[in-house]
């Protein structure tokens, strides 16, 4: 783990724009969820909306959405 100023660890890498687009697209196409419902589900699971997820969280959310067909 790399440390930044004041010996704090680097935050995890943010979700990529492609991951965020995929989240909304998969939720709409497979789960029939509106954008606000996706935001609510993300916040319930991870505490933040999709654009604020880490790459790992976004990946996990995508997997979850694909599995909830």
C-alpha positions in Angstrom: 0.0 0.0 0.0 1.4 3.4 -1.0 1.1 6.3 1.4 0.3 9.9 0.5 0.7 13.1 2.5 0.3 12.6 6.3 0.9 8.9 5.9 -2.6 8.3 4.6 -3.1 5.4 2.2 -4.0 6.1 -1.4 -7.7 5.9 -2.0 -8.8 3.0 -4.2 -9.0 3.8 -7.9 -12.3 5.3 -9.0 -14.8 3.5 -11.2 -14.0 4.0 -14.9 -16.5 5.9 -17.0 -17.1 2.7 -18.9 -18.0 0.9 -15.7 -20.4 3.6 -14.7 -22.1 3.5 -18.1 -22.3 -0.3 -17.9 -23.9 -0.1 -14.5 -26.7 2.1 -15.7 -27.1 0.2 -19.0 -27.2 -3.2 -17.4 -29.7 -2.1 -14.7 -31.9 -0.5 -17.4 -31.8 -3.5 -19.8 -31.8 -6.4 -17.4 -33.4 -5.1 -14.3 -35.7 -2.5 -15.6 -34.4 0.0 -13.1 -34.6 3.8 -13.6 -31.4 5.8 -13.0 -32.6 7.0 -9.6 -33.3 3.4 -8.6 -29.8 2.4 -9.6 -28.4 5.2 -7.5 -30.5 4.1 -4.5 -29.4 0.5 -4.9 -25.8 1.5 -5.1 -26.1 3.7 -2.1 -27.8 0.9 -0.1 -25.0 -1.5 -1.0 -21.9 0.7 -1.0 -22.8 4.0 0.6 -22.3 6.0 -2.6 -23.8 6.5 -6.1 -22.2 4.7 -9.1 -19.9 7.5 -10.2 -18.3 7.5 -6.7 -17.7 3.8 -6.5 -14.2 2.3 -6.5 -13.3 0.1 -9.5 -13.7 -3.0 -7.3 -17.1 -1.9 -6.0 -18.2 -1.1 -9.6 -17.1 -4.5 -10.7 -19.0 -6.1 -7.8 -22.1 -4.1 -8.6 -22.0 -5.0 -12.3 -21.8 -8.7 -11.3 -24.7 -8.2 -8.9 -26.8 -6.5 -11.5 -26.1 -9.2 -14.1 -27.1 -11.9 -11.6 -30.4 -10.3 -10.7 -32.1 -10.9 -14.1 
